[in-house]
Amino acid sequence: MGADTFPWLKGHGTENDFILLPDPDGTLHGDLDDELVRFLCDRHAGIGADGVLRVIDGRKQSYVEDGGEWFMDYRNADGSIGEMCGNGIRVFARYLAEAGLVGSKPVRVGTRAGVKEVVYNDDQTVTADMGEPSFPGPDAITVAANGHEWPARHVDMGNPHAVAFVNDLADPGHLVTAPVWTPADAYPHGVNVEFVTRQGPNEVSMRVHERGVGETRSCGTGTCAVTAAAALQAGQSAPVTYRVNVPGGAVAVTWRADNHLTLTGPATIHARGTFSHTWLPTP
């Protein structure tokens, strides 16, 4: 699985936190295994994070046809593969800039959901073009948690989301376990579930249960899915911008006239170190 020790960094976007593994040649970790990801993300025995971002030269990865300038190999905390992560891609871009791997120009970041253009703003926020939303069936979806049930809208942002509007963000409970959805076969690979309340014109607040992770302080693709669902519910057409409040802060999401959603928010690298494979628990 590569060298006995390897460098790591940790960053967050609106408190959705990630471990970054610099691996430009794509050889240090090989095919990153579930055991290592789970251990790194463990908040008690490991470093602790919502996911892992492996940083690979886009020309040297073998996962997708176009890997961009740099490829973001994203893994959820349980080791499962994630197609895309809106907060993660901003943290990923912040690392590239601080490491001197890119200039100030827009950067093409490859993901399993396609290449995303990322822009560095003067106020130190990062804007990512998250692509176009889609609204595949089934049309009638419900989600249930904490003894309550709500209708939900299916929004796909390269990964699946079920967006439910609720009266109170406390209603879904602690979200320790994943909400239940109906029909049961609607999401064979799991789904991110967002619970949303309206705060005013073009402003919403949300909580999210991310598949493979649990409840997180924020979800970038989720804020985009919520913006699209909120705009459609309000009968709004693009272009429109929403402020989306999450437990870890707030982001701005714009649904542009070309049908692309852009996500703007903070991204910070706040820790770094060296990890040894000898720290992994023995079977």
C-alpha positions as CSV (number, residue, x, y, z in Angstrom):
1,M,0.0,0.0,0.0
2,G,2.9,2.4,-0.5
3,A,5.5,3.8,1.9
4,D,5.5,3.1,5.6
5,T,4.8,6.7,6.3
6,F,3.0,9.4,4.2
7,P,2.1,13.1,4.6
8,W,-1.4,14.2,5.2
9,L,-3.2,17.5,5.6
10,K,-6.6,18.4,7.0
11,G,-9.0,21.1,5.9
12,H,-12.7,22.1,6.1
13,G,-15.3,24.0,4.2
14,T,-18.1,25.3,6.5
15,E,-16.9,22.6,9.0
16,N,-17.3,19.7,6.6
17,D,-13.8,18.4,7.2
18,F,-11.5,16.3,5.0
19,I,-8.1,14.6,5.1
20,L,-6.0,15.3,2.0
21,L,-3.4,12.8,0.8
22,P,-0.9,14.3,-1.7
23,D,-0.2,11.5,-4.2
24,P,0.6,13.3,-7.5
25,D,1.8,10.1,-9.3
26,G,-1.2,8.1,-8.0
27,T,1.2,5.4,-6.7
28,L,1.6,6.1,-3.0
29,H,-1.7,4.5,-1.9
30,G,-2.4,2.4,-5.0
31,D,-6.1,1.7,-5.0
32,L,-6.9,3.4,-1.7
33,D,-8.4,0.7,0.6
34,D,-11.5,1.0,2.8
35,E,-9.6,0.0,6.0
36,L,-7.2,2.9,5.8
37,V,-9.9,5.4,4.9
38,R,-12.1,4.3,7.8
39,F,-9.2,4.5,10.2
40,L,-8.0,7.9,9.1
41,C,-11.6,9.3,9.4
42,D,-12.2,7.8,12.8
43,R,-12.6,10.7,15.2
44,H,-11.4,8.7,18.2
45,A,-8.6,6.4,17.0
46,G,-7.6,8.2,13.8
47,I,-7.2,11.8,12.6
48,G,-11.0,12.3,12.2
49,A,-12.8,13.6,9.1
50,D,-16.0,13.3,7.0
51,G,-13.9,12.0,4.1
52,V,-10.6,11.6,2.3
53,L,-9.4,13.5,-0.7
54,R,-6.5,12.0,-2.6
55,V,-4.7,14.5,-4.8
56,I,-3.5,13.0,-8.1
57,D,-2.1,14.6,-11.3
58,G,-5.1,14.5,-13.7
59,R,-2.8,13.0,-16.4
60,K,-1.7,10.2,-14.1
61,Q,-5.0,8.9,-12.8
62,S,-6.9,6.0,-14.3
63,Y,-10.4,6.5,-13.0
64,V,-12.0,8.7,-15.6
65,E,-11.3,9.7,-19.2
66,D,-10.7,13.4,-18.4
67,G,-9.0,13.9,-15.0
68,G,-8.6,17.7,-15.4
69,E,-5.4,19.4,-14.2
70,W,-5.7,17.6,-10.8
71,F,-8.0,14.7,-10.0
72,M,-9.9,14.5,-6.7
73,D,-10.2,10.9,-5.6
74,Y,-12.9,11.3,-3.0
75,R,-13.8,8.6,-0.4
76,N,-16.6,8.8,2.2
77,A,-15.7,8.2,5.9
78,D,-16.9,4.5,5.6
79,G,-14.4,3.9,2.7
80,S,-17.1,4.0,0.0
81,I,-16.4,6.0,-3.2
82,G,-18.1,9.4,-3.6
83,E,-18.7,10.9,-7.1
84,M,-18.4,14.5,-6.1
85,C,-18.2,16.8,-3.0
86,G,-18.8,20.5,-3.2
87,N,-17.1,21.4,0.1
88,G,-14.3,19.0,-0.6
89,I,-13.5,20.4,-4.0
90,R,-13.1,23.9,-2.4
91,V,-10.7,22.5,0.2
92,F,-8.9,20.5,-2.5
93,A,-8.5,23.7,-4.5
94,R,-7.2,25.6,-1.5
95,Y,-4.6,23.0,-1.0
96,L,-3.5,23.2,-4.6
97,A,-3.1,27.0,-4.3
98,E,-1.2,26.9,-1.0
99,A,1.1,24.1,-2.3
100,G,2.0,26.3,-5.3
101,L,0.6,23.7,-7.7
102,V,-1.7,26.2,-9.5
103,G,-1.8,29.9,-10.2
104,S,-4.7,32.3,-9.6
105,K,-6.5,31.3,-12.8
106,P,-9.5,29.0,-12.9
107,V,-8.5,25.4,-12.3
108,R,-10.0,22.3,-13.9
109,V,-10.5,19.7,-11.2
110,G,-11.4,16.2,-12.3
111,T,-14.0,14.2,-10.3
112,R,-16.0,11.0,-10.9
113,A,-18.9,13.4,-11.8
114,G,-16.9,15.1,-14.5
115,V,-14.5,18.1,-14.6
116,K,-15.4,21.1,-12.5
117,E,-14.0,24.6,-12.9
118,V,-12.9,26.2,-9.6
119,V,-12.2,30.0,-9.2
120,Y,-10.3,31.7,-6.4
121,N,-12.0,34.9,-5.2
122,D,-10.4,38.1,-3.8
123,D,-12.2,37.6,-0.5
124,Q,-10.5,34.2,0.0
125,T,-13.6,32.2,-0.8
126,V,-13.6,29.6,-3.5
127,T,-16.3,29.2,-6.2
128,A,-16.9,25.8,-7.9
129,D,-19.0,25.2,-11.0
130,M,-21.0,22.3,-9.8
131,G,-22.6,21.5,-13.2
132,E,-26.3,21.0,-14.0
133,P,-28.9,19.6,-11.7
134,S,-31.2,16.8,-12.9
135,F,-34.5,15.6,-11.5
136,P,-34.8,11.9,-12.3
137,G,-37.7,9.8,-11.1
138,P,-39.4,8.4,-9.2
139,D,-41.7,11.4,-8.9
140,A,-43.2,10.4,-5.5
141,I,-40.5,10.0,-2.9
142,T,-41.0,10.2,0.9
143,V,-38.3,10.2,3.6
144,A,-38.9,9.4,7.3
145,A,-36.9,10.1,10.5
146,N,-37.7,10.4,14.2
147,G,-41.3,9.3,13.7
148,H,-42.0,11.9,11.0
149,E,-42.5,11.5,7.3
150,W,-42.1,14.1,4.5
151,P,-42.4,14.2,0.7
152,A,-39.0,14.8,-0.9
153,R,-37.7,15.9,-4.3
154,H,-35.0,13.9,-6.0
155,V,-32.2,16.1,-7.2
156,D,-29.0,14.6,-8.8
157,M,-25.8,16.7,-8.6
158,G,-23.5,13.9,-9.8
159,N,-24.6,12.2,-6.6
160,P,-28.2,11.6,-5.4
161,H,-30.1,13.9,-3.0
162,A,-33.6,13.7,-1.5
163,V,-34.6,17.2,-0.4
164,A,-37.5,17.5,2.1
165,F,-39.0,20.8,3.4
166,V,-39.8,20.6,7.1
167,N,-41.4,22.9,9.7
168,D,-38.6,22.7,12.1
169,L,-35.0,21.4,11.6
170,A,-35.3,19.7,15.0
171,D,-38.1,17.4,13.7
172,P,-35.7,14.8,12.0
173,G,-34.0,14.1,15.4
174,H,-30.3,13.3,15.8
175,L,-29.9,11.6,12.4
176,V,-27.5,9.1,13.9
177,T,-28.9,6.5,11.4
178,A,-29.9,7.1,7.8
179,P,-33.5,8.3,7.2
180,V,-35.8,5.7,5.5
181,W,-37.0,6.4,2.0
182,T,-39.9,5.1,0.0
183,P,-39.9,3.5,-2.5
184,A,-37.2,1.4,-1.0
185,D,-35.5,0.7,-4.3
186,A,-35.3,4.4,-5.3
187,Y,-31.7,4.6,-4.2
188,P,-29.9,1.3,-4.4
189,H,-26.6,2.9,-3.5
190,G,-27.9,5.2,-0.8
191,V,-28.8,8.9,-0.9
192,N,-27.9,12.1,0.8
193,V,-31.0,13.5,2.6
194,E,-31.5,17.2,3.2
195,F,-34.0,18.7,5.6
196,V,-34.8,22.3,4.8
197,T,-36.6,25.3,6.3
198,R,-37.2,28.7,4.6
199,Q,-35.7,31.7,6.4
200,G,-36.9,34.4,4.0
201,P,-36.6,35.4,0.3
202,N,-33.9,33.3,-1.3
203,E,-32.6,32.1,2.1
204,V,-32.9,28.6,3.6
205,S,-31.4,26.6,6.4
206,M,-30.7,22.9,6.2
207,R,-29.4,19.8,7.9
208,V,-28.1,16.7,6.1
209,H,-27.5,13.0,6.5
210,E,-24.7,12.1,4.1
211,R,-24.6,8.5,2.8
212,G,-21.5,6.7,4.1
213,V,-20.9,9.4,6.7
214,G,-23.9,10.3,8.8
215,E,-25.0,13.8,9.8
216,T,-22.3,16.4,8.8
217,R,-21.9,20.1,9.5
218,S,-22.4,20.9,5.8
219,C,-22.7,19.3,2.3
220,G,-21.7,21.2,-0.8
221,T,-23.6,19.2,-3.3
222,G,-26.5,19.2,-0.9
223,T,-26.6,23.0,-0.7
224,C,-26.8,23.0,-4.5
225,A,-29.6,20.4,-4.6
226,V,-31.5,22.4,-1.9
227,T,-31.2,25.6,-3.9
228,A,-32.6,24.0,-7.0
229,A,-35.4,22.4,-5.1
230,A,-36.2,25.7,-3.2
231,A,-36.2,27.7,-6.4
232,L,-38.5,25.2,-8.2
233,Q,-40.9,25.1,-5.2
234,A,-41.0,29.0,-5.2
235,G,-41.7,29.1,-9.0
236,Q,-38.4,30.9,-9.6
237,S,-36.4,30.6,-12.8
238,A,-32.6,31.1,-13.3
239,P,-30.6,33.1,-12.7
240,V,-31.2,33.1,-8.9
241,T,-29.0,33.1,-5.9
242,Y,-29.7,31.6,-2.5
243,R,-28.0,31.9,0.8
244,V,-27.9,28.4,2.4
245,N,-27.2,28.2,6.1
246,V,-25.7,25.0,7.5
247,P,-24.6,24.1,11.0
248,G,-21.0,25.0,10.0
249,G,-21.7,28.4,8.4
250,A,-23.2,29.6,5.2
251,V,-22.6,29.4,1.5
252,A,-24.0,31.1,-1.6
253,V,-25.4,29.1,-4.4
254,T,-26.3,30.6,-7.8
255,W,-28.4,28.8,-10.4
256,R,-27.2,30.5,-13.6
257,A,-29.0,31.1,-16.8
258,D,-27.0,28.3,-18.5
259,N,-28.5,25.8,-15.9
260,H,-25.2,25.4,-14.0
261,L,-25.1,25.8,-10.3
262,T,-22.1,27.5,-8.7
263,L,-21.1,27.1,-5.0
264,T,-19.2,29.9,-3.2
265,G,-17.8,29.5,0.3
266,P,-14.8,29.4,2.6
267,A,-12.1,26.7,2.4
268,T,-9.3,26.3,5.0
269,I,-6.3,24.1,5.5
270,H,-5.8,23.9,9.3
271,A,-3.5,20.9,10.1
272,R,-0.8,18.7,8.6
273,G,1.4,15.8,9.7
274,T,2.9,12.4,8.9
275,F,1.1,9.1,9.3
276,S,2.7,5.7,9.9
277,H,1.1,2.4,8.8
278,T,2.3,0.9,12.0
279,W,-0.5,2.9,13.8
280,L,-3.1,0.8,12.0
281,P,-4.7,-1.8,14.3
282,T,-3.5,-5.3,13.8
283,P,-6.1,-7.9,12.8
